[in-house]
Amino acid sequence: MCPAQKSLHVLVADDNPVNRRMLIGLLTALGHTGTVVGDGVAALKCLSKHTFDVVFMDMLMPKLDGLETLKAIRAQEKVDGGHLPIIMVTAHADRIDQFMYQKAGADGLVSKPFDMEKLHSALQHLLNGHNQTAP
């Protein structure tokens, strides 16, 4: 992490424990802190109690999938104001998916498998005030 870069507090919402550990490990290596949850319902509950700088959200989760969770967050923002950057995480990163995520209000998209460069690039785009929907 570059010394001038802001350290972010990140929520990772993914039902796969291996993916959660990998994301948190990479984010920590980049100088960020994180909290993990295993589904969309837990993500919404966590967001109602804690403040985060960004969310990495898996598309396919039990109880409430990533797209529905994203839509719920954006609907609440219309009431409360504000904008929480959300980066969707998916193994399915074709152009149709990118359009769907962007239309629903995603700020970025990171395709699996994860690597340091993809995560760093997605976060840099957010820190620089740009949406990033290319995988």
Helices and strands as residue ranges (DSSP letters): E 9-13, H 17-29, E 33-37, H 40-49, E 54-58, H 66-80, E 86-90, H 95-104, E 108-111, H 116-127
